Amino acid sequence: MNVDLPAAYWLGLLTSVVLPVLVGLVTTRVTHAGLKAVLLLALSAVTGFVVEYAGPHDAGYSVGTAAVLALVAFASAVLSHFGFWKPVGVSGRAQDSFVKAA
């Protein structure tokens, strides 16, 4: 099976894997988890809509496709946070670096 996705979709997927670290960089450990989740959801939505805008289309821009890409970005970000970034300790170190810099 040959997967042929445009580069914009691959970059969007890579971005969604890094989004939890970005959220960790702009928040602190005492920031409410709900606020972090909303921030991650908002960044995922932006990522999905930007990827759809940047991707090549024959039929034009599709809001439905952008919404699906946003959901995929959010799911990928949550899975990468709990499956990789948090167990390795990157999430905690990102939040600690923000506190030291401030």
Biopython code that builds the backbone (N, CA, C, O; Angstrom):
import numpy as np
from Bio.PDB.StructureBuilder import StructureBuilder

atoms = [
    (1, "MET", "N", (0.841, -1.169, 0.000)),
    (1, "MET", "CA", (0.000, 0.000, 0.000)),
    (1, "MET", "C", (0.890, 1.238, 0.000)),
    (1, "MET", "O", (1.812, 1.340, 0.809)),
    (2, "ASN", "N", (0.624, 2.162, -0.888)),
    (2, "ASN", "CA", (1.416, 3.362, -1.033)),
    (2, "ASN", "C", (0.631, 4.568, -0.518)),
    (2, "ASN", "O", (-0.449, 4.871, -1.025)),
    (3, "VAL", "N", (1.170, 5.250, 0.482)),
    (3, "VAL", "CA", (0.522, 6.434, 1.039)),
    (3, "VAL", "C", (1.110, 7.659, 0.355)),
    (3, "VAL", "O", (2.319, 7.888, 0.395)),
    (4, "ASP", "N", (0.236, 8.446, -0.274)),
    (4, "ASP", "CA", (0.688, 9.631, -0.992)),
    (4, "ASP", "C", (-0.062, 10.855, -0.460)),
    (4, "ASP", "O", (-1.118, 11.224, -0.972)),
    (5, "LEU", "N", (0.506, 11.469, 0.572)),
    (5, "LEU", "CA", (-0.082, 12.668, 1.154)),
    (5, "LEU", "C", (0.781, 13.869, 0.814)),
    (5, "LEU", "O", (2.007, 13.765, 0.774)),
    (6, "PRO", "N", (0.145, 15.014, 0.569)),
    (6, "PRO", "CA", (0.927, 16.233, 0.316)),
    (6, "PRO", "C", (1.763, 16.617, 1.536)),
    (6, "PRO", "O", (1.459, 16.220, 2.660)),
    (7, "ALA", "N", (2.799, 17.381, 1.302)),
    (7, "ALA", "CA", (3.716, 17.784, 2.376)),
    (7, "ALA", "C", (3.002, 18.575, 3.458)),
    (7, "ALA", "O", (3.386, 18.493, 4.625)),
    (8, "ALA", "N", (1.972, 19.342, 3.106)),
    (8, "ALA", "CA", (1.251, 20.146, 4.095)),
    (8, "ALA", "C", (0.624, 19.259, 5.165)),
    (8, "ALA", "O", (0.618, 19.624, 6.341)),
    (9, "TYR", "N", (0.101, 18.111, 4.779)),
    (9, "TYR", "CA", (-0.518, 17.210, 5.744)),
    (9, "TYR", "C", (0.519, 16.574, 6.667)),
    (9, "TYR", "O", (0.262, 16.395, 7.857)),
    (10, "TRP", "N", (1.683, 16.234, 6.127)),
    (10, "TRP", "CA", (2.752, 15.682, 6.961)),
    (10, "TRP", "C", (3.266, 16.720, 7.947)),
    (10, "TRP", "O", (3.519, 16.402, 9.109)),
    (11, "LEU", "N", (3.423, 17.966, 7.488)),
    (11, "LEU", "CA", (3.855, 19.033, 8.391)),
    (11, "LEU", "C", (2.807, 19.311, 9.466)),
    (11, "LEU", "O", (3.152, 19.618, 10.607)),
    (12, "GLY", "N", (1.537, 19.206, 9.107)),
    (12, "GLY", "CA", (0.471, 19.376, 10.088)),
    (12, "GLY", "C", (0.499, 18.292, 11.143)),
    (12, "GLY", "O", (0.282, 18.566, 12.323)),
    (13, "LEU", "N", (0.762, 17.075, 10.735)),
    (13, "LEU", "CA", (0.858, 15.973, 11.693)),
    (13, "LEU", "C", (2.054, 16.148, 12.611)),
    (13, "LEU", "O", (1.951, 15.914, 13.815)),
    (14, "LEU", "N", (3.177, 16.552, 12.060)),
    (14, "LEU", "CA", (4.364, 16.807, 12.869)),
    (14, "LEU", "C", (4.112, 17.952, 13.852)),
    (14, "LEU", "O", (4.536, 17.886, 15.006)),
    (15, "THR", "N", (3.431, 18.986, 13.403)),
    (15, "THR", "CA", (3.094, 20.113, 14.272)),
    (15, "THR", "C", (2.202, 19.667, 15.418)),
    (15, "THR", "O", (2.389, 20.091, 16.559)),
    (16, "SER", "N", (1.239, 18.818, 15.119)),
    (16, "SER", "CA", (0.321, 18.375, 16.172)),
    (16, "SER", "C", (1.028, 17.525, 17.230)),
    (16, "SER", "O", (0.589, 17.483, 18.379)),
    (17, "VAL", "N", (2.094, 16.863, 16.864)),
    (17, "VAL", "CA", (2.858, 16.073, 17.842)),
    (17, "VAL", "C", (3.662, 17.002, 18.760)),
    (17, "VAL", "O", (3.926, 16.656, 19.912)),
    (18, "VAL", "N", (4.048, 18.163, 18.260)),
    (18, "VAL", "CA", (4.863, 19.105, 19.033)),
    (18, "VAL", "C", (3.993, 20.091, 19.828)),
    (18, "VAL", "O", (4.502, 20.757, 20.729)),
    (19, "LEU", "N", (2.713, 20.197, 19.518)),
    (19, "LEU", "CA", (1.834, 21.156, 20.197)),
    (19, "LEU", "C", (1.817, 21.027, 21.722)),
    (19, "LEU", "O", (1.808, 22.057, 22.397)),
    (20, "PRO", "N", (1.813, 19.826, 22.302)),
    (20, "PRO", "CA", (1.828, 19.758, 23.770)),
    (20, "PRO", "C", (3.057, 20.413, 24.397)),
    (20, "PRO", "O", (2.965, 20.990, 25.481)),
    (21, "VAL", "N", (4.194, 20.331, 23.734)),
    (21, "VAL", "CA", (5.394, 20.980, 24.249)),
    (21, "VAL", "C", (5.228, 22.492, 24.170)),
    (21, "VAL", "O", (5.646, 23.209, 25.079)),
    (22, "LEU", "N", (4.626, 22.979, 23.098)),
    (22, "LEU", "CA", (4.371, 24.410, 22.962)),
    (22, "LEU", "C", (3.436, 24.908, 24.061)),
    (22, "LEU", "O", (3.659, 25.976, 24.631)),
    (23, "VAL", "N", (2.400, 24.145, 24.356)),
    (23, "VAL", "CA", (1.493, 24.503, 25.448)),
    (23, "VAL", "C", (2.251, 24.510, 26.770)),
    (23, "VAL", "O", (2.021, 25.376, 27.614)),
    (24, "GLY", "N", (3.139, 23.565, 26.953)),
    (24, "GLY", "CA", (3.942, 23.527, 28.166)),
    (24, "GLY", "C", (4.887, 24.709, 28.282)),
    (24, "GLY", "O", (5.195, 25.152, 29.389)),
    (25, "LEU", "N", (5.350, 25.223, 27.153)),
    (25, "LEU", "CA", (6.249, 26.366, 27.186)),
    (25, "LEU", "C", (5.550, 27.662, 27.565)),
    (25, "LEU", "O", (6.167, 28.546, 28.159)),
    (26, "VAL", "N", (4.270, 27.788, 27.231)),
    (26, "VAL", "CA", (3.556, 29.043, 27.495)),
    (26, "VAL", "C", (2.699, 28.985, 28.752)),
    (26, "VAL", "O", (2.038, 29.968, 29.088)),
    (27, "THR", "N", (2.696, 27.859, 29.450)),
    (27, "THR", "CA", (1.947, 27.748, 30.696)),
    (27, "THR", "C", (2.896, 27.345, 31.820)),
    (27, "THR", "O", (4.057, 27.011, 31.583)),
    (28, "THR", "N", (2.382, 27.382, 33.039)),
    (28, "THR", "CA", (3.182, 26.963, 34.187)),
    (28, "THR", "C", (2.560, 25.716, 34.796)),
    (28, "THR", "O", (1.491, 25.277, 34.372)),
    (29, "ARG", "N", (3.220, 25.156, 35.777)),
    (29, "ARG", "CA", (2.693, 23.960, 36.439)),
    (29, "ARG", "C", (1.398, 24.245, 37.183)),
    (29, "ARG", "O", (0.565, 23.351, 37.329)),
    (30, "VAL", "N", (1.209, 25.476, 37.658)),
    (30, "VAL", "CA", (0.011, 25.807, 38.427)),
    (30, "VAL", "C", (-1.168, 26.218, 37.544)),
    (30, "VAL", "O", (-2.259, 26.468, 38.055)),
    (31, "THR", "N", (-0.963, 26.290, 36.233)),
    (31, "THR", "CA", (-2.058, 26.592, 35.326)),
    (31, "THR", "C", (-3.048, 25.440, 35.349)),
    (31, "THR", "O", (-2.654, 24.274, 35.305)),
    (32, "HIS", "N", (-4.334, 25.766, 35.418)),
    (32, "HIS", "CA", (-5.385, 24.751, 35.492)),
    (32, "HIS", "C", (-5.327, 23.845, 34.257)),
    (32, "HIS", "O", (-5.119, 24.320, 33.140)),
    (33, "ALA", "N", (-5.509, 22.561, 34.465)),
    (33, "ALA", "CA", (-5.445, 21.590, 33.364)),
    (33, "ALA", "C", (-6.503, 21.863, 32.306)),
    (33, "ALA", "O", (-6.276, 21.618, 31.121)),
    (34, "GLY", "N", (-7.659, 22.371, 32.727)),
    (34, "GLY", "CA", (-8.703, 22.701, 31.764)),
    (34, "GLY", "C", (-8.279, 23.813, 30.824)),
    (34, "GLY", "O", (-8.593, 23.775, 29.634)),
    (35, "LEU", "N", (-7.569, 24.804, 31.345)),
    (35, "LEU", "CA", (-7.064, 25.892, 30.499)),
    (35, "LEU", "C", (-6.030, 25.374, 29.511)),
    (35, "LEU", "O", (-6.003, 25.797, 28.355)),
    (36, "LYS", "N", (-5.179, 24.460, 29.965)),
    (36, "LYS", "CA", (-4.198, 23.864, 29.061)),
    (36, "LYS", "C", (-4.881, 23.071, 27.951)),
    (36, "LYS", "O", (-4.453, 23.108, 26.798)),
    (37, "ALA", "N", (-5.946, 22.356, 28.309)),
    (37, "ALA", "CA", (-6.680, 21.573, 27.313)),
    (37, "ALA", "C", (-7.353, 22.480, 26.295)),
    (37, "ALA", "O", (-7.344, 22.185, 25.100)),
    (38, "VAL", "N", (-7.936, 23.578, 26.756)),
    (38, "VAL", "CA", (-8.582, 24.515, 25.834)),
    (38, "VAL", "C", (-7.545, 25.161, 24.924)),
    (38, "VAL", "O", (-7.796, 25.342, 23.732)),
    (39, "LEU", "N", (-6.392, 25.508, 25.467)),
    (39, "LEU", "CA", (-5.322, 26.074, 24.655)),
    (39, "LEU", "C", (-4.842, 25.072, 23.610)),
    (39, "LEU", "O", (-4.601, 25.436, 22.459)),
    (40, "LEU", "N", (-4.704, 23.819, 24.011)),
    (40, "LEU", "CA", (-4.307, 22.779, 23.063)),
    (40, "LEU", "C", (-5.364, 22.583, 21.985)),
    (40, "LEU", "O", (-5.028, 22.396, 20.815)),
    (41, "LEU", "N", (-6.633, 22.624, 22.364)),
    (41, "LEU", "CA", (-7.716, 22.499, 21.387)),
    (41, "LEU", "C", (-7.708, 23.667, 20.417)),
    (41, "LEU", "O", (-7.892, 23.469, 19.216)),
    (42, "ALA", "N", (-7.500, 24.878, 20.910)),
    (42, "ALA", "CA", (-7.470, 26.052, 20.043)),
    (42, "ALA", "C", (-6.295, 25.984, 19.064)),
    (42, "ALA", "O", (-6.454, 26.274, 17.878)),
    (43, "LEU", "N", (-5.123, 25.602, 19.560)),
    (43, "LEU", "CA", (-3.964, 25.473, 18.674)),
    (43, "LEU", "C", (-4.157, 24.357, 17.655)),
    (43, "LEU", "O", (-3.699, 24.468, 16.517)),
    (44, "SER", "N", (-4.826, 23.291, 18.052)),
    (44, "SER", "CA", (-5.115, 22.196, 17.122)),
    (44, "SER", "C", (-6.084, 22.659, 16.037)),
    (44, "SER", "O", (-5.935, 22.299, 14.869)),
    (45, "ALA", "N", (-7.070, 23.451, 16.424)),
    (45, "ALA", "CA", (-8.025, 23.971, 15.442)),
    (45, "ALA", "C", (-7.325, 24.885, 14.441)),
    (45, "ALA", "O", (-7.575, 24.805, 13.238)),
    (46, "VAL", "N", (-6.457, 25.745, 14.936)),
    (46, "VAL", "CA", (-5.698, 26.616, 14.042)),
    (46, "VAL", "C", (-4.838, 25.787, 13.102)),
    (46, "VAL", "O", (-4.765, 26.066, 11.905)),
    (47, "THR", "N", (-4.191, 24.771, 13.648)),
    (47, "THR", "CA", (-3.355, 23.898, 12.821)),
    (47, "THR", "C", (-4.167, 23.233, 11.723)),
    (47, "THR", "O", (-3.744, 23.201, 10.567)),
    (48, "GLY", "N", (-5.336, 22.698, 12.078)),
    (48, "GLY", "CA", (-6.175, 22.030, 11.086)),
    (48, "GLY", "C", (-6.616, 22.957, 9.969)),
    (48, "GLY", "O", (-6.589, 22.574, 8.799)),
    (49, "PHE", "N", (-7.020, 24.164, 10.312)),
    (49, "PHE", "CA", (-7.484, 25.102, 9.296)),
    (49, "PHE", "C", (-6.333, 25.635, 8.442)),
    (49, "PHE", "O", (-6.505, 25.859, 7.244)),
    (50, "VAL", "N", (-5.161, 25.840, 9.048)),
    (50, "VAL", "CA", (-4.005, 26.293, 8.274)),
    (50, "VAL", "C", (-3.522, 25.202, 7.328)),
    (50, "VAL", "O", (-3.169, 25.484, 6.183)),
    (51, "VAL", "N", (-3.505, 23.965, 7.796)),
    (51, "VAL", "CA", (-3.081, 22.854, 6.937)),
    (51, "VAL", "C", (-4.030, 22.704, 5.753)),
    (51, "VAL", "O", (-3.588, 22.485, 4.625)),
    (52, "GLU", "N", (-5.319, 22.820, 6.003)),
    (52, "GLU", "CA", (-6.284, 22.716, 4.898)),
    (52, "GLU", "C", (-6.113, 23.874, 3.924)),
    (52, "GLU", "O", (-6.253, 23.698, 2.714)),
    (53, "TYR", "N", (-5.816, 25.039, 4.443)),
    (53, "TYR", "CA", (-5.606, 26.197, 3.569)),
    (53, "TYR", "C", (-4.338, 26.036, 2.739)),
    (53, "TYR", "O", (-4.306, 26.423, 1.571)),
    (54, "ALA", "N", (-3.283, 25.462, 3.344)),
    (54, "ALA", "CA", (-1.998, 25.314, 2.664)),
    (54, "ALA", "C", (-1.959, 24.115, 1.722)),
    (54, "ALA", "O", (-1.136, 24.073, 0.808)),
    (55, "GLY", "N", (-2.834, 23.146, 1.934)),
    (55, "GLY", "CA", (-2.813, 21.942, 1.113)),
    (55, "GLY", "C", (-3.318, 22.187, -0.294)),
    (55, "GLY", "O", (-4.113, 23.098, -0.526)),
    (56, "PRO", "N", (-2.861, 21.378, -1.228)),
    (56, "PRO", "CA", (-3.334, 21.530, -2.613)),
    (56, "PRO", "C", (-4.754, 20.988, -2.757)),
    (56, "PRO", "O", (-5.054, 19.891, -2.287)),
    (57, "HIS", "N", (-5.623, 21.754, -3.403)),
    (57, "HIS", "CA", (-7.014, 21.341, -3.587)),
    (57, "HIS", "C", (-7.413, 21.512, -5.045)),
    (57, "HIS", "O", (-7.060, 22.495, -5.697)),
    (58, "ASP", "N", (-8.139, 20.555, -5.524)),
    (58, "ASP", "CA", (-8.735, 20.696, -6.853)),
    (58, "ASP", "C", (-10.115, 21.322, -6.738)),
    (58, "ASP", "O", (-10.528, 22.095, -7.603)),
    (59, "ALA", "N", (-10.831, 20.984, -5.660)),
    (59, "ALA", "CA", (-12.203, 21.456, -5.497)),
    (59, "ALA", "C", (-12.296, 22.720, -4.645)),
    (59, "ALA", "O", (-13.393, 23.251, -4.475)),
    (60, "GLY", "N", (-11.192, 23.215, -4.109)),
    (60, "GLY", "CA", (-11.218, 24.409, -3.277)),
    (60, "GLY", "C", (-11.148, 24.070, -1.803)),
    (60, "GLY", "O", (-11.073, 22.905, -1.413)),
    (61, "TYR", "N", (-11.176, 25.127, -0.985)),
    (61, "TYR", "CA", (-11.077, 24.997, 0.468)),
    (61, "TYR", "C", (-12.322, 24.336, 1.027)),
    (61, "TYR", "O", (-13.438, 24.676, 0.636)),
    (62, "SER", "N", (-12.138, 23.396, 1.938)),
    (62, "SER", "CA", (-13.264, 22.685, 2.535)),
    (62, "SER", "C", (-13.230, 22.852, 4.051)),
    (62, "SER", "O", (-12.282, 22.429, 4.713)),
    (63, "VAL", "N", (-14.279, 23.476, 4.590)),
    (63, "VAL", "CA", (-14.360, 23.658, 6.035)),
    (63, "VAL", "C", (-14.512, 22.305, 6.736)),
    (63, "VAL", "O", (-13.984, 22.112, 7.831)),
    (64, "GLY", "N", (-15.226, 21.377, 6.115)),
    (64, "GLY", "CA", (-15.394, 20.047, 6.694)),
    (64, "GLY", "C", (-14.072, 19.316, 6.830)),
    (64, "GLY", "O", (-13.797, 18.696, 7.857)),
    (65, "THR", "N", (-13.258, 19.390, 5.793)),
    (65, "THR", "CA", (-11.943, 18.768, 5.848)),
    (65, "THR", "C", (-11.065, 19.441, 6.893)),
    (65, "THR", "O", (-10.306, 18.773, 7.595)),
    (66, "ALA", "N", (-11.166, 20.762, 6.996)),
    (66, "ALA", "CA", (-10.393, 21.491, 8.001)),
    (66, "ALA", "C", (-10.811, 21.078, 9.409)),
    (66, "ALA", "O", (-9.964, 20.958, 10.294)),
    (67, "ALA", "N", (-12.095, 20.862, 9.622)),
    (67, "ALA", "CA", (-12.571, 20.430, 10.939)),
    (67, "ALA", "C", (-12.064, 19.033, 11.275)),
    (67, "ALA", "O", (-11.674, 18.765, 12.411)),
    (68, "VAL", "N", (-12.070, 18.151, 10.292)),
    (68, "VAL", "CA", (-11.545, 16.798, 10.515)),
    (68, "VAL", "C", (-10.048, 16.859, 10.805)),
    (68, "VAL", "O", (-9.557, 16.156, 11.689)),
    (69, "LEU", "N", (-9.325, 17.691, 10.071)),
    (69, "LEU", "CA", (-7.887, 17.837, 10.339)),
    (69, "LEU", "C", (-7.636, 18.409, 11.735)),
    (69, "LEU", "O", (-6.666, 18.031, 12.391)),
    (70, "ALA", "N", (-8.501, 19.312, 12.193)),
    (70, "ALA", "CA", (-8.369, 19.856, 13.545)),
    (70, "ALA", "C", (-8.587, 18.765, 14.590)),
    (70, "ALA", "O", (-7.869, 18.710, 15.588)),
    (71, "LEU", "N", (-9.570, 17.903, 14.367)),
    (71, "LEU", "CA", (-9.810, 16.796, 15.303)),
    (71, "LEU", "C", (-8.645, 15.813, 15.314)),
    (71, "LEU", "O", (-8.251, 15.315, 16.368)),
    (72, "VAL", "N", (-8.103, 15.542, 14.146)),
    (72, "VAL", "CA", (-6.941, 14.648, 14.058)),
    (72, "VAL", "C", (-5.744, 15.276, 14.757)),
    (72, "VAL", "O", (-4.997, 14.588, 15.452)),
    (73, "ALA", "N", (-5.558, 16.581, 14.577)),
    (73, "ALA", "CA", (-4.445, 17.272, 15.238)),
    (73, "ALA", "C", (-4.605, 17.230, 16.756)),
    (73, "ALA", "O", (-3.629, 17.005, 17.471)),
    (74, "PHE", "N", (-5.830, 17.443, 17.257)),
    (74, "PHE", "CA", (-6.060, 17.411, 18.695)),
    (74, "PHE", "C", (-5.828, 16.006, 19.252)),
    (74, "PHE", "O", (-5.187, 15.841, 20.290)),
    (75, "ALA", "N", (-6.355, 14.997, 18.557)),
    (75, "ALA", "CA", (-6.162, 13.617, 19.014)),
    (75, "ALA", "C", (-4.684, 13.239, 19.002)),
    (75, "ALA", "O", (-4.199, 12.597, 19.933)),
    (76, "SER", "N", (-3.973, 13.631, 17.963)),
    (76, "SER", "CA", (-2.534, 13.336, 17.891)),
    (76, "SER", "C", (-1.767, 14.040, 18.994)),
    (76, "SER", "O", (-0.834, 13.480, 19.570)),
    (77, "ALA", "N", (-2.165, 15.279, 19.289)),
    (77, "ALA", "CA", (-1.482, 16.034, 20.337)),
    (77, "ALA", "C", (-1.711, 15.409, 21.708)),
    (77, "ALA", "O", (-0.777, 15.286, 22.501)),
    (78, "VAL", "N", (-2.946, 15.015, 21.988)),
    (78, "VAL", "CA", (-3.249, 14.394, 23.283)),
    (78, "VAL", "C", (-2.527, 13.057, 23.408)),
    (78, "VAL", "O", (-1.949, 12.757, 24.453)),
    (79, "LEU", "N", (-2.558, 12.263, 22.361)),
    (79, "LEU", "CA", (-1.882, 10.966, 22.399)),
    (79, "LEU", "C", (-0.374, 11.120, 22.545)),
    (79, "LEU", "O", (0.257, 10.366, 23.286)),
    (80, "SER", "N", (0.205, 12.087, 21.847)),
    (80, "SER", "CA", (1.656, 12.268, 21.978)),
    (80, "SER", "C", (2.022, 12.805, 23.356)),
    (80, "SER", "O", (3.087, 12.487, 23.885)),
    (81, "HIS", "N", (1.140, 13.622, 23.941)),
    (81, "HIS", "CA", (1.420, 14.132, 25.289)),
    (81, "HIS", "C", (1.440, 12.997, 26.308)),
    (81, "HIS", "O", (2.411, 12.837, 27.049)),
    (82, "PHE", "N", (0.370, 12.213, 26.343)),
    (82, "PHE", "CA", (0.278, 11.152, 27.350)),
    (82, "PHE", "C", (1.106, 9.927, 26.998)),
    (82, "PHE", "O", (1.500, 9.174, 27.889)),
    (83, "GLY", "N", (1.376, 9.712, 25.714)),
    (83, "GLY", "CA", (2.121, 8.528, 25.316)),
    (83, "GLY", "C", (3.611, 8.721, 25.213)),
    (83, "GLY", "O", (4.374, 7.760, 25.311)),
    (84, "PHE", "N", (4.041, 9.975, 25.012)),
    (84, "PHE", "CA", (5.471, 10.196, 24.805)),
    (84, "PHE", "C", (6.033, 11.327, 25.659)),
    (84, "PHE", "O", (6.946, 11.103, 26.453)),
    (85, "TRP", "N", (5.502, 12.538, 25.508)),
    (85, "TRP", "CA", (6.110, 13.705, 26.164)),
    (85, "TRP", "C", (6.052, 13.639, 27.688)),
    (85, "TRP", "O", (7.033, 13.964, 28.356)),
    (86, "LYS", "N", (4.924, 13.226, 28.242)),
    (86, "LYS", "CA", (4.800, 13.193, 29.705)),
    (86, "LYS", "C", (5.651, 12.086, 30.331)),
    (86, "LYS", "O", (6.356, 12.361, 31.302)),
    (87, "PRO", "N", (5.621, 10.840, 29.822)),
    (87, "PRO", "CA", (6.462, 9.801, 30.428)),
    (87, "PRO", "C", (7.962, 10.095, 30.327)),
    (87, "PRO", "O", (8.723, 9.724, 31.221)),
    (88, "VAL", "N", (8.387, 10.746, 29.266)),
    (88, "VAL", "CA", (9.800, 11.066, 29.092)),
    (88, "VAL", "C", (10.203, 12.239, 29.983)),
    (88, "VAL", "O", (11.369, 12.372, 30.353)),
    (89, "GLY", "N", (9.232, 13.090, 30.327)),
    (89, "GLY", "CA", (9.500, 14.226, 31.202)),
    (89, "GLY", "C", (9.681, 15.544, 30.488)),
    (89, "GLY", "O", (10.030, 16.544, 31.116)),
    (90, "VAL", "N", (9.451, 15.567, 29.193)),
    (90, "VAL", "CA", (9.635, 16.793, 28.423)),
    (90, "VAL", "C", (8.598, 17.843, 28.817)),
    (90, "VAL", "O", (8.918, 19.030, 28.876)),
    (91, "SER", "N", (7.374, 17.429, 29.084)),
    (91, "SER", "CA", (6.317, 18.374, 29.452)),
    (91, "SER", "C", (6.676, 19.137, 30.717)),
    (91, "SER", "O", (6.525, 20.358, 30.768)),
    (92, "GLY", "N", (7.142, 18.442, 31.723)),
    (92, "GLY", "CA", (7.525, 19.087, 32.976)),
    (92, "GLY", "C", (8.716, 20.013, 32.811)),
    (92, "GLY", "O", (8.748, 21.099, 33.390)),
    (93, "ARG", "N", (9.697, 19.589, 32.024)),
    (93, "ARG", "CA", (10.869, 20.430, 31.802)),
    (93, "ARG", "C", (10.520, 21.677, 31.003)),
    (93, "ARG", "O", (11.108, 22.735, 31.229)),
    (94, "ALA", "N", (9.579, 21.575, 30.080)),
    (94, "ALA", "CA", (9.162, 22.751, 29.307)),
    (94, "ALA", "C", (8.519, 23.774, 30.213)),
    (94, "ALA", "O", (8.766, 24.971, 30.065)),
    (95, "GLN", "N", (7.694, 23.325, 31.154)),
    (95, "GLN", "CA", (7.049, 24.254, 32.080)),
    (95, "GLN", "C", (8.057, 24.830, 33.073)),
    (95, "GLN", "O", (7.936, 25.990, 33.467)),
    (96, "ASP", "N", (9.030, 24.053, 33.474)),
    (96, "ASP", "CA", (10.056, 24.554, 34.384)),
    (96, "ASP", "C", (10.919, 25.614, 33.714)),
    (96, "ASP", "O", (11.327, 26.580, 34.360)),
    (97, "SER", "N", (11.200, 25.443, 32.426)),
    (97, "SER", "CA", (12.045, 26.417, 31.723)),
    (97, "SER", "C", (11.333, 27.758, 31.600)),
    (97, "SER", "O", (11.983, 28.804, 31.603)),
    (98, "PHE", "N", (10.000, 27.741, 31.492)),
    (98, "PHE", "CA", (9.248, 28.999, 31.410)),
    (98, "PHE", "C", (9.303, 29.727, 32.740)),
    (98, "PHE", "O", (9.442, 30.950, 32.774)),
    (99, "VAL", "N", (9.198, 28.997, 33.823)),
    (99, "VAL", "CA", (9.220, 29.621, 35.145)),
    (99, "VAL", "C", (10.587, 30.239, 35.412)),
    (99, "VAL", "O", (10.657, 31.333, 35.972)),
    (100, "LYS", "N", (11.671, 29.576, 35.031)),
    (100, "LYS", "CA", (13.013, 30.094, 35.260)),
    (100, "LYS", "C", (13.279, 31.331, 34.394)),
    (100, "LYS", "O", (13.982, 32.249, 34.814)),
    (101, "ALA", "N", (12.708, 31.346, 33.175)),
    (101, "ALA", "CA", (12.924, 32.474, 32.288)),
    (101, "ALA", "C", (12.159, 33.708, 32.724)),
    (101, "ALA", "O", (12.573, 34.827, 32.422)),
    (102, "ALA", "N", (11.050, 33.527, 33.427)),
    (102, "ALA", "CA", (10.221, 34.671, 33.815)),
    (102, "ALA", "C", (10.713, 35.380, 35.017)),
    (102, "ALA", "O", (10.105, 36.360, 35.448)),
]
sb = StructureBuilder()
sb.init_structure("model")
sb.init_model(0)
sb.init_chain("A")
sb.init_seg("    ")
for serial, (resi, resn, name, xyz) in enumerate(atoms, 1):
    if name == "N":
        sb.init_residue(resn, " ", resi, " ")
    sb.init_atom(name, np.array(xyz, "f"), 0.0, 1.0, " ", f" {name:<3s}", serial, name[0])
structure = sb.get_structure()
